[in-house]
């Protein structure tokens, strides 16, 4: 419980890592966390299963983006997903199925990842990752942000009505999102419990 007493209520999981003793060290630590968050998302994006009839595959990148935001906090989380977006748009093949470029029909989801990471990170600073119920709420809101950007972008890219884009790029994925939410509900509060803060 001594550990719990020393953890600020606004801390996110990344804040539990050893702190740097200098400003340059702190900057280097933040850069490493941002790069690591982007790399984790890029790696998770390669866990991809095509969905027949849809240009949107089932991947691990959505889950990774939400976890990165929650674990790093709003600023570092958004920076990590911003790096993921920028590097992928520039040609690094680490979007889903090894793709890259800003011309993809699914690029709107990647934009949504940046906003969702900022949102879940801000909620985590308010303790939303400390209990299963609040964690579920944070993950649901993050997913909603991703769809709110990704589905209209998909509709525009494919030149289809919004309802058609939702049937192609949202409805088939809701069950998977619920399963990811259940995983997060267990993993994040358990991590806090293990470090002594409930």
Secondary structure, DSSP 8 states (H G I E B T S, - for coil): -HHHHHS-TT--GGGGS---SSHHHHHHHHHHHHHHHHHHHHHHHTSEE--TT-S--EESHHHHHHHHHHHH-HHHHHHHHHHHHHHHHTT-S-SGGG---TT-TTHHHHHHHHHHHHHHHHHHHTTTTSSHHHHHHHHHHHHHHHHHHHHHHHHHHHT--HHHHHHHHTGGGHHHHHHHHHHHHHHHHHHHHHTT--
